[in-house]
Amino acid sequence: MSELGNNVFGKGQDHALYDRTLVILCCILLATGLLMVASASIPVASKLYDNPLHFAIRHIVYLVLGFITFMAVIQIPMSWWKKYNPYLLMVAFGLLVAVLLVGKTVNGSTRWLALGPLNIQAAEPAKLFFFVYLAGYLVRRETEVKANIRGFIKPLCVMFALAMLLLLQPDLGTVVVMFATTIGLLFLAGAKLVQFFGLFIMGCCAVVVLILSAEYRVRRVTSFLDPWSDPFGSGYQLTQSLMAYGRGDWFGMGLGNSIQKLHFLPEAHTDFVFAVLAEETGFVGVFLIVGIVFWLVGKILTLGKRALVAEKQFEGYFAYAMAIWISFQAAVNIGASAGMLPTKGLTLPLVSYGGSSLLVMSVAIAAVMRIDYELRLESIQATRSSKPKKENKLTKSKQSKRKANKK
């Protein structure tokens, strides 16, 4: 524990057992999230709880819990994840079934399990556990996935079963994230392009059918296409969000000076926190946060490539899955608030208010940093083991020279 903790910010870059840039990027996003949640939630917290910092305090509590979770998970070796990934998939199914049986219903959706004072959104850990299983499957069946359609279809059947449970909540947004991550990971694992494009077309058709099968989803899509046709009805949330973007201009109105958060923009501190950020910090703030998110994703993708080069397939696929997940969910959240995509109710990773999302993302980042730690540790050990051999060769050459001189 001491070695792990002391080397997060190691004294020398050559001896640091973690990518310090990765740590800094995550800390910047977490700090931005706390700042924006505190700013965006003041009006609604004052109205509902007579305490302007109610949501900010809860967010700080989740940050502390997330840090504790992070420090615990980072001690778990990747061999554990690799060994127990089928059991984690069973836990994912168990959580999704439990939430349908004894879950808490909010706004017509049954997505939360009440654990004392905490409400856990079952879909969040289910996503992570499915991605862990998928990475393990690709290691076990890598040749089968590349060679024939059967290896390609099997993980999709598992995803389909999970999707059915998620749609009963209902939660189409999580299904879309899982589908996108699955096809992205299968593509990176070497699946045939014909299979990949066939699956992509089938997935798009399935999403269209699911949208048409529910009236509220149709309203969301139509309001996304033309929110100004009904600005006080189905398009209300998006038009208010677009106003926030427009008010932000280049440099924003200043922290705390958002007008849209004053009971105009619903869910200002959760799904639409990025709109408040755009209003208060402007295009410059938006550009910086988007850049940081995709810099973080790039670092994780690079880590996945390093793991594959080092012949650690499970670690490589796991890192790829985390990168696709974070990037796609961030793109959907930002795109929805900017009117480029339909609203899906997905949080902005590490930024939006939401205990389940923050805790599960802490687990994901801890696992990613564990991969980096193990790769760096192996590299250092390999370097140290090669030094004695070189020293022995030098010592022998010096001894032979001395003997020759004596003669």
TABEL-V586001 format. One record per residue. N is the residue number from 0. PSI is psi in whole degrees, 0 to 359 (999 if undefined). OMEGA is omega in degrees with one decimal (NA if undefined). Layout:
n=N psi=PSI omega=OMEGA
n=N psi=PSI omega=OMEGA
This chain:
n=0 psi=316 omega=-178.9
n=1 psi=320 omega=179.7
n=2 psi=320 omega=179.2
n=3 psi=313 omega=-177.8
n=4 psi=319 omega=-176.5
n=5 psi=337 omega=-175.9
n=6 psi=3 omega=174.2
n=7 psi=318 omega=172.8
n=8 psi=71 omega=-175.9
n=9 psi=159 omega=-177.0
n=10 psi=324 omega=179.4
n=11 psi=143 omega=-177.4
n=12 psi=327 omega=-177.9
n=13 psi=332 omega=-176.2
n=14 psi=358 omega=178.9
n=15 psi=132 omega=-178.0
n=16 psi=9 omega=175.7
n=17 psi=155 omega=172.3
n=18 psi=106 omega=-175.7
n=19 psi=330 omega=177.4
n=20 psi=321 omega=178.7
n=21 psi=318 omega=178.7
n=22 psi=315 omega=-177.3
n=23 psi=318 omega=-180.0
n=24 psi=317 omega=178.3
n=25 psi=319 omega=-179.6
n=26 psi=323 omega=178.1
n=27 psi=316 omega=179.9
n=28 psi=319 omega=178.8
n=29 psi=318 omega=178.9
n=30 psi=320 omega=176.8
n=31 psi=318 omega=178.5
n=32 psi=315 omega=179.4
n=33 psi=316 omega=-179.2
n=34 psi=314 omega=-176.7
n=35 psi=324 omega=176.7
n=36 psi=318 omega=177.9
n=37 psi=318 omega=-178.7
n=38 psi=314 omega=-174.0
n=39 psi=335 omega=-173.1
n=40 psi=354 omega=-176.2
n=41 psi=311 omega=-178.4
n=42 psi=312 omega=-176.8
n=43 psi=325 omega=178.0
n=44 psi=322 omega=178.0
n=45 psi=321 omega=-177.9
n=46 psi=316 omega=-174.0
n=47 psi=322 omega=-171.7
n=48 psi=1 omega=-178.6
n=49 psi=30 omega=178.3
n=50 psi=105 omega=-174.5
n=51 psi=340 omega=-177.7
n=52 psi=17 omega=-177.1
n=53 psi=307 omega=-177.7
n=54 psi=327 omega=178.4
n=55 psi=318 omega=179.2
n=56 psi=316 omega=177.6
n=57 psi=322 omega=178.8
n=58 psi=321 omega=177.0
n=59 psi=319 omega=177.3
n=60 psi=316 omega=178.4
n=61 psi=325 omega=176.5
n=62 psi=318 omega=178.3
n=63 psi=314 omega=177.2
n=64 psi=321 omega=177.9
n=65 psi=321 omega=178.3
n=66 psi=318 omega=177.8
n=67 psi=317 omega=177.7
n=68 psi=317 omega=178.9
n=69 psi=312 omega=-177.6
n=70 psi=331 omega=178.1
n=71 psi=315 omega=-175.4
n=72 psi=328 omega=-176.4
n=73 psi=344 omega=176.3
n=74 psi=346 omega=-176.1
n=75 psi=121 omega=179.1
n=76 psi=153 omega=-179.1
n=77 psi=339 omega=176.7
n=78 psi=329 omega=177.5
n=79 psi=313 omega=178.9
n=80 psi=319 omega=-178.2
n=81 psi=322 omega=-176.8
n=82 psi=320 omega=-170.9
n=83 psi=14 omega=-178.0
n=84 psi=326 omega=175.8
n=85 psi=325 omega=179.3
n=86 psi=327 omega=176.5
n=87 psi=325 omega=175.8
n=88 psi=321 omega=177.5
n=89 psi=323 omega=176.1
n=90 psi=320 omega=178.5
n=91 psi=313 omega=177.7
n=92 psi=318 omega=-179.5
n=93 psi=319 omega=179.2
n=94 psi=317 omega=-177.7
n=95 psi=327 omega=175.7
n=96 psi=318 omega=-178.9
n=97 psi=321 omega=-177.7
n=98 psi=332 omega=176.5
n=99 psi=332 omega=-177.5
n=100 psi=314 omega=-174.5
n=101 psi=19 omega=-176.1
n=102 psi=166 omega=179.9
n=103 psi=131 omega=-178.2
n=104 psi=128 omega=177.9
n=105 psi=126 omega=179.6
n=106 psi=36 omega=176.3
n=107 psi=0 omega=-179.9
n=108 psi=133 omega=178.3
n=109 psi=93 omega=-173.3
n=110 psi=354 omega=-169.1
n=111 psi=142 omega=171.6
n=112 psi=125 omega=-178.8
n=113 psi=117 omega=176.7
n=114 psi=85 omega=-176.0
n=115 psi=233 omega=179.7
n=116 psi=350 omega=-176.7
n=117 psi=141 omega=172.4
n=118 psi=114 omega=-177.3
n=119 psi=124 omega=175.5
n=120 psi=110 omega=-170.5
n=121 psi=331 omega=-176.8
n=122 psi=331 omega=-176.6
n=123 psi=304 omega=175.8
n=124 psi=331 omega=178.7
n=125 psi=320 omega=176.8
n=126 psi=310 omega=-177.9
n=127 psi=313 omega=-177.2
n=128 psi=326 omega=176.6
n=129 psi=319 omega=179.2
n=130 psi=324 omega=175.4
n=131 psi=315 omega=177.6
n=132 psi=318 omega=-177.9
n=133 psi=320 omega=176.9
n=134 psi=318 omega=177.8
n=135 psi=321 omega=179.0
n=136 psi=317 omega=-178.6
n=137 psi=332 omega=176.0
n=138 psi=316 omega=-177.8
n=139 psi=325 omega=-172.6
n=140 psi=32 omega=-174.7
n=141 psi=313 omega=-179.4
n=142 psi=319 omega=-179.1
n=143 psi=321 omega=178.6
n=144 psi=319 omega=-178.4
n=145 psi=332 omega=-170.5
n=146 psi=319 omega=-173.6
n=147 psi=169 omega=-175.2
n=148 psi=335 omega=-176.5
n=149 psi=316 omega=177.9
n=150 psi=333 omega=179.2
n=151 psi=326 omega=-174.2
n=152 psi=327 omega=-173.8
n=153 psi=308 omega=179.7
n=154 psi=334 omega=178.3
n=155 psi=328 omega=176.5
n=156 psi=320 omega=177.0
n=157 psi=315 omega=179.4
n=158 psi=323 omega=178.9
n=159 psi=318 omega=178.8
n=160 psi=317 omega=176.8
n=161 psi=321 omega=-179.1
n=162 psi=322 omega=178.6
n=163 psi=319 omega=178.2
n=164 psi=322 omega=179.7
n=165 psi=322 omega=-179.1
n=166 psi=339 omega=176.2
n=167 psi=346 omega=-177.5
n=168 psi=316 omega=-6.0
n=169 psi=154 omega=-178.6
n=170 psi=80 omega=-179.4
n=171 psi=327 omega=-177.6
n=172 psi=316 omega=179.1
n=173 psi=322 omega=178.1
n=174 psi=318 omega=179.7
n=175 psi=318 omega=178.5
n=176 psi=315 omega=179.6
n=177 psi=319 omega=179.8
n=178 psi=313 omega=-179.2
n=179 psi=317 omega=179.9
n=180 psi=321 omega=-179.0
n=181 psi=311 omega=-177.9
n=182 psi=327 omega=177.1
n=183 psi=318 omega=-179.3
n=184 psi=321 omega=176.6
n=185 psi=322 omega=177.5
n=186 psi=315 omega=179.4
n=187 psi=334 omega=179.6
n=188 psi=353 omega=175.1
n=189 psi=19 omega=177.0
n=190 psi=152 omega=-177.8
n=191 psi=144 omega=-176.6
n=192 psi=325 omega=179.3
n=193 psi=315 omega=178.2
n=194 psi=318 omega=-177.3
n=195 psi=310 omega=-178.5
n=196 psi=325 omega=175.8
n=197 psi=317 omega=178.1
n=198 psi=320 omega=-179.2
n=199 psi=316 omega=179.8
n=200 psi=318 omega=178.9
n=201 psi=320 omega=179.4
n=202 psi=318 omega=178.2
n=203 psi=318 omega=178.1
n=204 psi=320 omega=179.0
n=205 psi=319 omega=179.3
n=206 psi=319 omega=178.2
n=207 psi=316 omega=179.1
n=208 psi=317 omega=179.7
n=209 psi=322 omega=178.4
n=210 psi=315 omega=-177.9
n=211 psi=340 omega=-176.7
n=212 psi=348 omega=-179.7
n=213 psi=130 omega=-175.0
n=214 psi=321 omega=-177.5
n=215 psi=330 omega=176.4
n=216 psi=322 omega=177.0
n=217 psi=319 omega=178.8
n=218 psi=322 omega=179.3
n=219 psi=317 omega=-178.3
n=220 psi=315 omega=-179.2
n=221 psi=324 omega=177.8
n=222 psi=329 omega=175.8
n=223 psi=321 omega=-178.8
n=224 psi=322 omega=-179.8
n=225 psi=76 omega=-176.2
n=226 psi=334 omega=-176.3
n=227 psi=352 omega=176.6
n=228 psi=336 omega=177.2
n=229 psi=68 omega=-172.1
n=230 psi=344 omega=179.3
n=231 psi=8 omega=179.0
n=232 psi=247 omega=-176.5
n=233 psi=334 omega=-179.0
n=234 psi=9 omega=-173.3
n=235 psi=308 omega=-175.3
n=236 psi=317 omega=-177.8
n=237 psi=321 omega=178.8
n=238 psi=322 omega=177.1
n=239 psi=323 omega=177.4
n=240 psi=318 omega=178.1
n=241 psi=326 omega=175.4
n=242 psi=321 omega=178.5
n=243 psi=316 omega=177.5
n=244 psi=317 omega=-178.5
n=245 psi=321 omega=179.2
n=246 psi=330 omega=-176.3
n=247 psi=326 omega=-179.5
n=248 psi=220 omega=-175.7
n=249 psi=314 omega=-171.2
n=250 psi=5 omega=174.0
n=251 psi=174 omega=-178.5
n=252 psi=359 omega=-178.9
n=253 psi=147 omega=-178.9
n=254 psi=131 omega=179.4
n=255 psi=355 omega=-173.9
n=256 psi=15 omega=178.9
n=257 psi=138 omega=176.1
n=258 psi=324 omega=-175.5
n=259 psi=334 omega=-179.9
n=260 psi=350 omega=-178.1
n=261 psi=60 omega=176.8
n=262 psi=13 omega=174.8
n=263 psi=315 omega=-176.7
n=264 psi=112 omega=177.8
n=265 psi=151 omega=178.5
n=266 psi=41 omega=-174.9
n=267 psi=332 omega=-176.8
n=268 psi=0 omega=-179.6
n=269 psi=266 omega=-175.1
n=270 psi=333 omega=-174.5
n=271 psi=29 omega=178.8
n=272 psi=333 omega=-179.1
n=273 psi=331 omega=176.7
n=274 psi=320 omega=176.8
n=275 psi=320 omega=176.2
n=276 psi=319 omega=178.9
n=277 psi=322 omega=-179.3
n=278 psi=322 omega=-174.6
n=279 psi=334 omega=-178.3
n=280 psi=349 omega=175.7
n=281 psi=191 omega=-178.6
n=282 psi=324 omega=-179.2
n=283 psi=314 omega=178.3
n=284 psi=317 omega=178.0
n=285 psi=313 omega=-179.2
n=286 psi=317 omega=-178.6
n=287 psi=315 omega=-177.7
n=288 psi=317 omega=176.9
n=289 psi=318 omega=178.1
n=290 psi=320 omega=-180.0
n=291 psi=318 omega=179.5
n=292 psi=313 omega=-176.8
n=293 psi=339 omega=169.4
n=294 psi=316 omega=176.4
n=295 psi=315 omega=179.4
n=296 psi=319 omega=178.2
n=297 psi=320 omega=178.2
n=298 psi=319 omega=-179.1
n=299 psi=321 omega=176.2
n=300 psi=318 omega=177.3
n=301 psi=321 omega=177.1
n=302 psi=319 omega=177.4
n=303 psi=321 omega=177.5
n=304 psi=318 omega=177.6
n=305 psi=320 omega=-180.0
n=306 psi=318 omega=178.9
n=307 psi=320 omega=176.8
n=308 psi=323 omega=178.7
n=309 psi=10 omega=178.6
n=310 psi=36 omega=173.5
n=311 psi=82 omega=-172.6
n=312 psi=317 omega=-178.0
n=313 psi=313 omega=-180.0
n=314 psi=321 omega=179.9
n=315 psi=313 omega=179.5
n=316 psi=324 omega=178.1
n=317 psi=314 omega=178.8
n=318 psi=319 omega=177.3
n=319 psi=317 omega=-179.9
n=320 psi=317 omega=179.4
n=321 psi=320 omega=-179.7
n=322 psi=315 omega=179.2
n=323 psi=317 omega=179.9
n=324 psi=307 omega=-177.4
n=325 psi=315 omega=-176.3
n=326 psi=316 omega=-177.1
n=327 psi=316 omega=-178.9
n=328 psi=321 omega=176.7
n=329 psi=318 omega=-179.6
n=330 psi=320 omega=179.7
n=331 psi=316 omega=-179.8
n=332 psi=312 omega=-179.0
n=333 psi=318 omega=179.7
n=334 psi=322 omega=179.1
n=335 psi=317 omega=-178.6
n=336 psi=336 omega=179.5
n=337 psi=1 omega=177.8
n=338 psi=15 omega=179.8
n=339 psi=341 omega=-179.5
n=340 psi=156 omega=176.2
n=341 psi=153 omega=179.0
n=342 psi=129 omega=-178.2
n=343 psi=353 omega=179.6
n=344 psi=30 omega=179.4
n=345 psi=141 omega=-179.8
n=346 psi=160 omega=172.6
n=347 psi=115 omega=-173.6
n=348 psi=131 omega=176.6
n=349 psi=359 omega=-176.0
n=350 psi=308 omega=-174.7
n=351 psi=157 omega=173.7
n=352 psi=138 omega=179.3
n=353 psi=111 omega=-174.5
n=354 psi=316 omega=-177.3
n=355 psi=313 omega=-179.6
n=356 psi=317 omega=-177.7
n=357 psi=318 omega=-179.3
n=358 psi=316 omega=-179.4
n=359 psi=322 omega=177.7
n=360 psi=329 omega=174.6
n=361 psi=320 omega=176.8
n=362 psi=316 omega=-178.5
n=363 psi=315 omega=179.9
n=364 psi=322 omega=177.7
n=365 psi=318 omega=178.6
n=366 psi=319 omega=177.9
n=367 psi=316 omega=-179.7
n=368 psi=333 omega=174.3
n=369 psi=320 omega=176.0
n=370 psi=313 omega=179.3
n=371 psi=317 omega=179.7
n=372 psi=313 omega=-177.4
n=373 psi=321 omega=177.9
n=374 psi=316 omega=179.7
n=375 psi=321 omega=179.4
n=376 psi=317 omega=177.3
n=377 psi=320 omega=179.3
n=378 psi=318 omega=179.2
n=379 psi=317 omega=179.4
n=380 psi=321 omega=177.9
n=381 psi=321 omega=179.0
n=382 psi=316 omega=-179.4
n=383 psi=322 omega=-179.0
n=384 psi=335 omega=179.4
n=385 psi=339 omega=-178.3
n=386 psi=314 omega=179.0
n=387 psi=325 omega=178.9
n=388 psi=317 omega=178.8
n=389 psi=319 omega=-179.7
n=390 psi=322 omega=178.3
n=391 psi=319 omega=178.9
n=392 psi=319 omega=179.1
n=393 psi=319 omega=179.5
n=394 psi=317 omega=-180.0
n=395 psi=320 omega=179.7
n=396 psi=323 omega=178.2
n=397 psi=319 omega=178.8
n=398 psi=320 omega=179.1
n=399 psi=324 omega=177.8
n=400 psi=319 omega=178.0
n=401 psi=319 omega=178.6
n=402 psi=320 omega=179.2
n=403 psi=322 omega=179.4
n=404 psi=320 omega=179.5
n=405 psi=320 omega=178.6
n=406 psi=999 omega=NA
